[in-house]
Amino acid sequence: MDGTNRAQTHTLEAVLSAILVAVTIVVFISSTTIPLSVDDPTIEGLNSDIETEVESLIDESKADGTFKEALLEWDDDDERMNSTESGGFALPHGGYEQFPSHDFGSKVSALEEEYEEESLSMMISLTPVYNGSAVSGGTAERQDRFVFYDPEITRGERITVTREIVLYEDYHFYQPAATLTRGATDPSVVNNEPPEDYDDGIYLGSDGHSYPIPDHGGELDSEQIYNVVEVEIVAWHLAGE
């Protein structure tokens, strides 16, 4: 009996020792593991910097007219943004995959290059505030949301900036980008005549064009405003090491 008792005692001691070791390991891992939910101040600072720069880019481009100019570079015959004539590439739905070398596109490229190490890329979409479900006068179907620029690179941290821009009935489309004279102002303030780099025959108030943003369709009490557009800029980047 004594031998049996001693054997049982040794077995119990071994089991207890194994349990103690397992508990010790669990406690050690719990005390040394860094919680995944802790915010990284470095990433937060980078996000804030990029958000500020994107806001400055769109606000300055609205103020100096370069964003409006980019929006009006529409090729109504081919139902897409002007692209191949000036080095850009068009997406199947008519937006840009790569901007041509116009003023706004140069600003976007400069900002993406500034944060090249973080692989910054931006997507810009346009949503009509009024009459979003209208169809176009051409063969292309209008969508509630038009992707104006999308390099199709979406990864890492996401930052979103939104603004609104008013489009007027007398805004003319630009001619193909290869023939443009840069820096032209709004045609309504140049002796009421459009400058040479506007297409005299087609403007937002014309009937039957295929521009992806519809008019307000009577939802807005104005004969001068074509529509109001919500501009969403999504900036993607990989956090720095």
N, C-alpha and C positions, 0 to 999 in steps of 0.2 A: 504493500500500500504506500509505504514511504517513497518508493521509487516512482510509483505512478503519480503521487502528489507533486513530487519534485518536477516531473516531466510536464505536468499541467501548469505548474507555476512558471516554468521557463517559457512555455508556449504563450501564456498570458502576458508575460513581460515583453516578449518579442512583438506581440500584437500592439501593445500599448506604445512601445517604442516607435513602431512604424506609423501609428496614428500621430504621435507627437512630432515626428519628422515631417509628415505631410502638412500638419497645421502650421508648423514653422515656415515651410516653403510658401504656403498661401499667404501668410502674414507678410513675409518678406517681399513677395511680388506686389502685393497690394500697396505696400508702403513706398515702393520704388518706381512704380509705373506712373508716367506723366499723363494726366487726363487729356484726352483728345479734344475736349471742348474748350481748352484754354485759348483765348484770343492771342494772336501774335501781333504785338505792336508794330513790328516792322512791316507786315503785310497791310495793316490798317493804315499806316502812314503812306505807303505806296498807293493804296487805293484812293486815299484822299488827294494825293498829288495828281494822279491821273484824272480823277473826276474834275478837279479844278481846271486842268489844262483842256479837257474836252469841253467844259462849259465855256471857257474863254474862246475856243476855236469856233463854236457855233454862234456865240453872241457877237463876236467880231465879224464873222462872215455874214451874218444877217445885217449888221450895221453898215458894212462897206459894199453890200450888194453882190458879193461873190457867190454866196449860197443861192440866192435867187437866180443868178446867171446860170449856175450849174443845174438847177431844177428845170430851167427853160430850154436846155439843150436837148430838145426832143426831135427825133427824126420821124415825122408823121407818116412818111411813105413806108418806112421799114418798121414802124411801130416799136421803137426802142430809143434809148438814150443814144446820142451821138457817141461813137466809140472808136471804131477801127480807123477813122480818118486821122486821129490824133494819138494813137498808141494805146487806147484803152481796150478792154474786152467786155462784151455784153453778156449778161445772163440770159437764159432762154426766155424769161418773162419780160425782158426789156431793160432791166436795171444793169448796174455796173458790177462786174466781178473785179475789174481793175480800172481805176480812174484814168482818164486821159490827162494830158498835161495842162489842164486849165487851173485857174487860180485856187479854187476851192480844193480840187484834187491834190494840188501841190501842198496845201496846208495839212491835209489828212496824211499824206505820205511823210511829211516832215515830222509830224507827231509820232507816227508809227516807227520811224527811224530813230527818234529820240529815245524811245523805249524798246529798242531792238533786242537788247539782252533779255528783256522780259517777254519777248514775242508778242508785243501788243498788236492787236488787230481790232478793227471797228466794223460794226454793221449798222447801216442807217436805213430806217424804214419810215414810210410816209402813210399816215392814216387820215382820210378826209373827215373833218368834224361833222360835216353835213352831207346827206345824200350818199352815204358810203356804198350803197348797194347798186348804184346806177351802172348801166352798161355803156360802153363807149360807142362813138359814132362809126368807128372803124370795125375791123374784124376781130381785134383783140378783146377779150373779156376783162373788164375791170374787176379788181379784187378789193375787198374792204381794206386791205393793207398792201401797199406797194413797197417791195424791197428795192430801195434806190441804190444801195451799195452793199455788197456782201462778198468778201473774199473767201467765204466758206471755211473760215478757220475759227472754231469755237472751242476753247479749252481754258481751264484754269479759273481764275477769279473773274467775276462778272460785275461790271459797273454800268448803270443805266442813267442817262441824262435825257430829259424831254423838254422840248420847247414847242412853241406854235409860231407859224408864219402865215401871213395873209397874202393870198394871191388875188390879183385884180383882173377884171375882164380885159383891160387894154394891155396886159403883158403879152408881148409877142414872143414866139419861139425864135430861138437862134438858128442861123443857118448851120450847115455841117461845120464841125469844129475846125477843120483845116482852113476855112476861109475867114475865121473870126479875127476881128481886131479887138484885142483885150482891153479891158478897162472902160468899156462903154457904160453909160449911165442909163437910167430908166428912160424909155422913149417919151414918156409923158412930160418930161421936164426939159426936153431939148427942142424948143420951138414947136412942141406938139407933134414932132415927126420922129419916127424911129431912126436910130443910127444905122449905118451900113451893115452892121453885123446882125441885124434882126431880119427875120423872114417877114416881109411886108404882107404876105398873103394869108398867114395863119397866126392867130393870136388866141388867147384863152376864151375870149368871147365869141369866136367863130363857131359855126355849126359844123358838126360832122367830123371833128378831129378825133384822134385816138389817144389823146393824152391820158395817162393812167389815173389821174385825179379828176373826178367828175365836177361839174358845177354844183352849187348848193341846192339846186332843184326846187327853189322856192321856199326852202326851209329857213332862209335868212332874208330879212327885209332890206335888201340892198340891190341896186342895179349896177353898182360899181365893183362890188366884191365878187370874185369868182367862187372862192371857197376859202375856208380856213383849214390849215393842215397841221396835224400834230406830228412833230418830228421826234423820233426816238433813236438815240444813238446808244448802242450797246458796245462797250469796250471790254475786250477779253484780254487777259494777260496771265502769264505764268509767274508765280511769286518768285522773287529773287532768292538765291541760295543763302 
